[in-house]
Amino acid sequence: MARGIVTSENDSIAEAVSNEIFIKAGSVLGFEEAINSGEITYEIHCRIQPCISPNNEVKVTITSMNLRHSISAVEYVSPWA
């Protein structure tokens, strides 16, 4: 997901891409019901705004409300963005 965000042209596209990846990957992995119910969610945190800025750090965190656990991935926007 994080890679899909940092390779996007702008924040609007990045938001759409991240949501699509989250929904489709969750479905493939069997988490469609948990995602649709809000049991599994994600958040995007950017060091600076807009997210798609040169050298920006983008952190994606996926959280399971039932398990009370989160996982995160960090990617960096190209310096030429």
PyMOL commands that set and color helices and strands:
alter all, ss='L'
color gray80, all
select helices_A, chain A and resi 2-6+11-28+32-36
alter helices_A, ss='H'
color red, helices_A
select strands_A, chain A and resi 40-46+57-64+69-76
alter strands_A, ss='S'
color yellow, strands_A
deselect
rebuild
show_as cartoon
